[in-house]
Amino acid sequence: MESKASRSDGMTEQCTNCGRETSHEVSVELRTESSSEENAEFSREPYRVTSCLVCGEETSQRMNNA
């Protein structure tokens, strides 16, 4: 299950695929990490997802790796 919590279009960030600063679409998604339906509601974690608007490369990073 994925849910987009917020969104900001057109941020400039370093793209590892392009090798330079490019415009990115940035969003926060809640992703279910459990494969078990029984515990899925307790395993949602926020991820920061970026997508390069030049090449389409998408990266995601778990936000609460404390």
GIMO-V799586 format. One record per residue. N is the residue number from 1. SS is DSSP state (H for helix, E for strand, L for the rest). PHI is phi in degrees with one decimal (999 if undefined). PSI is psi in whole degrees, 0 to 359 (none if undefined). Layout:
<<N,SS,PHI,PSI> <N,SS,PHI,PSI>>
This chain:
<<1,L,999,130> <2,E,-122.7,144> <3,E,-142.3,125> <4,E,-84.3,121> <5,E,-90.4,321> <6,E,-153.8,166> <7,E,-153.2,142> <8,E,-141.5,119> <9,E,-93.0,147> <10,E,81.4,26> <11,E,-77.3,144> <12,E,-95.5,124> <13,E,-143.4,164> <14,E,-72.0,128> <15,E,-101.8,121> <16,L,-69.3,333> <17,L,-78.6,314> <18,L,-76.6,332> <19,L,78.4,21> <20,E,-155.6,174> <21,E,-74.6,125> <22,E,-137.5,166> <23,E,-72.9,138> <24,E,-129.7,148> <25,E,-92.9,130> <26,E,-122.5,134> <27,E,-143.7,165> <28,E,-116.0,127> <29,E,-122.5,143> <30,E,-92.8,120> <31,E,-116.1,139> <32,E,-84.0,125> <33,L,-97.9,344> <34,L,-88.0,138> <35,L,-85.8,349> <36,L,-86.5,127> <37,L,-63.0,329> <38,L,-62.5,321> <39,L,-108.9,7> <40,H,-58.0,323> <41,H,-65.9,341> <42,H,-100.2,1> <43,L,-116.1,22> <44,E,-81.5,133> <45,E,-131.3,145> <46,E,-78.6,137> <47,E,-127.0,138> <48,E,-90.7,121> <49,E,-116.2,127> <50,E,-119.9,141> <51,E,-132.0,122> <52,E,-68.9,129> <53,L,-80.5,353> <54,L,-92.7,307> <55,L,-109.5,346> <56,L,87.7,359> <57,L,-58.6,130> <58,E,-116.1,134> <59,E,-127.6,152> <60,E,-137.8,148> <61,E,-139.9,129> <62,E,-65.8,134> <63,L,-88.8,340> <64,L,-118.6,53> <65,L,-85.2,67> <66,L,-86.8,none>>
